[in-house]
Amino acid sequence: MVSTLYVVLSVLSLLCHIVLADVDGAIYRLQNSLPGKIQTRGIPPPYNPRFNAANGYSPAAMVYVSSAEDIIAALEICHDEDAPVALRSDSGHSFIGQSTVDGGIVINFMKLRDWQITMEGDRYIAKLGSGLTLLEIYSRLARHDPPLGIAAGLCPSVGIAGLASGGGYGFSSAKYGATVDRIVAAEVVVYNRDGKRFELVTATGYNEHSDLLFAGRFRRN
């Protein structure tokens, strides 16, 4: 059993429902800043059908980020243009519609594929990219020597960042707790009001960003 979980690149900043947004301007700038990573047609609907185009949720564009730098660039542009934003770990499982935004920009983390298993003392640390699905994580941990497991949910296609920030309950939760109970650190993109810019920080339970980790761990649905 993996005793702790290190989730990387889980962006907790949400920008949405902003008035007088220049979404077209944001899309134009995104296409120039992140060429080949912007989709404006055939945008995949979220896993939860309550929030698809047929029910009034039709994003203007989707951005497929592959690094923290991409996330920062996308958020800065959308912030400058007052464009509404939603974040999606992979396929969009949010039951309250946070995986999509009508007429706005969806930032998709599915290409964030970081994977690393290390030992710290007598415990294993899994460092995971936000775009990994639960099935991928379960499968890779099972092939590890020795085989490992993780306290998590039941849906194989849910993304790890969304799962962890929403709790992460499964059959093993009665004994091992939820996914959020195992998070020891997270790399998070935040807005620095003093510097008026987005930046990447690492939040642990013992540094100046510990409040971010606490907030991320207790955003249970």
C-alpha positions as CSV (number, residue, x, y, z in Angstrom):
1,M,0.0,0.0,0.0
2,V,1.4,3.4,-1.0
3,S,1.3,5.3,2.3
4,T,1.5,8.8,0.9
5,L,0.7,10.5,-2.4
6,Y,2.5,13.4,-4.0
7,V,0.2,15.0,-6.7
8,V,2.0,17.3,-9.1
9,L,0.7,20.2,-11.2
10,S,-2.8,20.3,-9.7
11,V,-3.9,23.9,-10.5
12,L,-6.3,25.1,-7.8
13,S,-6.9,28.6,-9.3
14,L,-10.4,28.9,-10.9
15,L,-11.4,31.9,-13.0
16,C,-15.0,31.8,-14.1
17,H,-18.2,33.8,-14.6
18,I,-16.4,37.1,-15.4
19,V,-18.3,39.8,-17.2
20,L,-17.3,41.6,-20.4
21,A,-14.9,38.8,-21.4
22,D,-13.1,38.9,-24.7
23,V,-13.0,35.2,-25.3
24,D,-12.2,35.6,-29.0
25,G,-9.2,37.7,-28.0
26,A,-8.1,35.1,-25.5
27,I,-8.4,32.3,-28.1
28,Y,-6.3,34.3,-30.6
29,R,-3.6,34.9,-28.1
30,L,-3.6,31.3,-26.9
31,Q,-3.2,30.1,-30.5
32,N,-0.1,32.3,-30.9
33,S,1.4,31.5,-27.5
34,L,0.6,27.8,-27.4
35,P,0.5,26.7,-31.1
36,G,-1.0,23.3,-31.7
37,K,-2.5,23.0,-28.2
38,I,-5.8,24.8,-28.8
39,Q,-9.0,23.1,-29.9
40,T,-12.0,25.1,-31.0
41,R,-14.1,22.5,-32.9
42,G,-15.2,19.0,-31.8
43,I,-14.4,19.8,-28.1
44,P,-14.9,16.6,-26.2
45,P,-17.8,16.8,-23.8
46,P,-17.3,16.1,-20.1
47,Y,-17.9,12.6,-18.7
48,N,-20.9,13.9,-16.8
49,P,-23.7,14.4,-19.4
50,R,-25.5,16.9,-17.3
51,F,-22.9,19.5,-18.4
52,N,-22.6,18.8,-22.1
53,A,-23.5,21.0,-25.1
54,A,-27.1,19.6,-25.3
55,N,-27.7,21.0,-21.8
56,G,-26.3,24.4,-22.4
57,Y,-22.6,24.0,-21.7
58,S,-20.5,24.7,-24.8
59,P,-16.9,25.8,-24.3
60,A,-15.4,28.1,-26.9
61,A,-12.0,26.4,-26.8
62,M,-10.0,23.7,-25.0
63,V,-6.3,24.1,-24.2
64,Y,-4.2,21.0,-23.8
65,V,-1.3,22.0,-21.5
66,S,1.8,19.8,-21.1
67,S,3.8,21.8,-18.5
68,A,3.5,24.2,-15.6
69,E,4.7,26.9,-18.1
70,D,1.8,26.2,-20.4
71,I,-0.7,26.5,-17.5
72,I,0.8,29.8,-16.4
73,A,0.7,31.1,-20.0
74,A,-2.9,30.0,-20.5
75,L,-4.1,31.5,-17.2
76,E,-2.3,34.8,-17.8
77,I,-3.9,35.2,-21.2
78,C,-7.4,34.3,-19.9
79,H,-6.9,36.6,-16.9
80,D,-5.8,39.5,-19.1
81,E,-8.8,39.0,-21.4
82,D,-11.3,38.3,-18.6
83,A,-12.2,35.0,-20.2
84,P,-14.0,32.5,-18.0
85,V,-12.0,29.3,-17.4
86,A,-12.7,25.8,-16.2
87,L,-10.1,23.1,-15.3
88,R,-10.3,19.5,-16.4
89,S,-8.0,16.7,-15.2
90,D,-8.8,14.4,-18.0
91,S,-12.4,13.7,-19.1
92,G,-14.4,15.8,-16.8
93,H,-16.2,13.9,-14.0
94,S,-17.3,16.9,-11.8
95,F,-20.8,16.4,-10.6
96,I,-21.3,20.1,-10.1
97,G,-20.1,21.2,-13.5
98,Q,-16.6,22.5,-12.7
99,S,-15.0,20.5,-15.6
100,T,-16.6,22.8,-18.2
101,V,-17.7,26.4,-18.8
102,D,-20.2,27.7,-21.3
103,G,-18.6,30.1,-23.8
104,G,-15.3,30.0,-22.0
105,I,-11.9,28.2,-22.0
106,V,-11.3,24.7,-20.7
107,I,-7.7,24.0,-19.6
108,N,-7.2,20.2,-19.9
109,F,-4.4,18.5,-17.9
110,M,-4.5,15.1,-19.7
111,K,-1.0,15.6,-21.1
112,L,0.5,16.1,-17.7
113,R,2.0,12.6,-17.4
114,D,4.6,12.8,-14.7
115,W,5.3,9.5,-12.9
116,Q,7.8,8.7,-10.2
117,I,8.0,6.3,-7.3
118,T,10.6,6.9,-4.6
119,M,11.3,5.6,-1.1
120,E,11.5,8.0,1.9
121,G,12.4,6.0,5.0
122,D,9.9,3.1,5.2
123,R,7.2,4.7,3.0
124,Y,6.7,5.0,-0.8
125,I,6.0,8.4,-2.4
126,A,4.1,8.4,-5.7
127,K,4.7,11.7,-7.6
128,L,1.8,11.9,-10.2
129,G,0.9,14.2,-13.0
130,S,-2.5,15.6,-12.9
131,G,-3.6,14.1,-16.2
132,L,-3.1,10.5,-15.1
133,T,-6.3,8.5,-14.8
134,L,-7.1,6.3,-11.8
135,L,-6.9,3.2,-14.0
136,E,-3.4,4.1,-15.2
137,I,-2.3,4.7,-11.6
138,Y,-3.7,1.4,-10.3
139,S,-2.2,-0.5,-13.2
140,R,1.3,1.0,-12.9
141,L,1.3,0.5,-9.1
142,A,0.3,-3.1,-9.5
143,R,3.3,-3.7,-11.9
144,H,5.7,-2.1,-9.4
145,D,8.2,-4.3,-7.6
146,P,6.9,-4.8,-5.0
147,P,3.2,-4.3,-6.1
148,L,1.7,-1.2,-4.5
149,G,-1.8,0.2,-4.0
150,I,-3.4,3.5,-3.2
151,A,-6.4,4.6,-1.2
152,A,-8.6,6.0,-4.0
153,G,-11.9,5.8,-5.8
154,L,-13.8,3.4,-8.0
155,C,-14.1,5.1,-11.4
156,P,-11.2,4.1,-13.7
157,S,-11.4,7.1,-16.0
158,V,-11.4,9.9,-13.5
159,G,-8.3,12.1,-13.4
160,I,-6.1,12.0,-10.3
161,A,-6.2,15.8,-9.6
162,G,-9.9,16.0,-9.7
163,L,-10.3,12.9,-7.7
164,A,-7.9,14.0,-5.0
165,S,-9.3,17.5,-4.7
166,G,-12.8,16.1,-4.4
167,G,-12.0,13.4,-1.8
168,G,-11.2,10.1,-3.5
169,Y,-13.4,7.4,-1.7
170,G,-13.3,3.7,-2.6
171,F,-13.7,0.2,-1.2
172,S,-10.4,0.6,0.8
173,S,-11.4,3.9,2.4
174,A,-12.7,2.4,5.6
175,K,-9.3,1.1,6.3
176,Y,-6.9,3.5,4.5
177,G,-8.9,6.7,4.3
178,A,-9.5,8.8,1.2
179,T,-7.0,9.9,-1.5
180,V,-6.8,13.4,0.1
181,D,-5.7,11.8,3.4
182,R,-2.5,10.6,1.6
183,I,-1.4,13.8,-0.1
184,V,1.9,15.1,1.4
185,A,2.7,17.8,-1.2
186,A,1.3,19.5,-4.4
187,E,2.7,21.7,-7.1
188,V,0.1,24.4,-7.6
189,V,-0.2,27.4,-9.9
190,V,-1.4,30.4,-8.0
191,Y,-1.9,34.1,-8.6
192,N,0.6,36.4,-6.9
193,R,-1.2,39.6,-6.2
194,D,1.9,41.5,-5.3
195,G,3.7,40.6,-8.5
196,K,0.5,40.5,-10.5
197,R,1.4,37.3,-12.2
198,F,0.8,33.5,-12.0
199,E,3.5,31.3,-10.6
200,L,4.2,27.7,-9.6
201,V,4.7,26.9,-5.9
202,T,5.1,23.7,-4.0
203,A,2.8,23.3,-1.1
204,T,3.7,21.0,1.8
205,G,2.5,20.7,5.3
206,Y,5.6,22.5,6.6
207,N,6.4,25.4,4.3
208,E,4.9,28.9,3.6
209,H,2.3,27.4,1.3
210,S,0.9,24.9,3.7
211,D,-2.5,26.6,3.6
212,L,-2.8,25.7,-0.1
213,L,-2.2,22.0,0.8
214,F,-4.7,22.2,3.6
215,A,-7.3,23.8,1.2
216,G,-6.6,21.2,-1.5
217,R,-7.0,18.3,0.9
218,F,-10.3,19.5,2.3
219,R,-12.2,20.4,-0.9
220,R,-14.3,17.3,-0.5
221,N,-17.6,17.1,-2.3
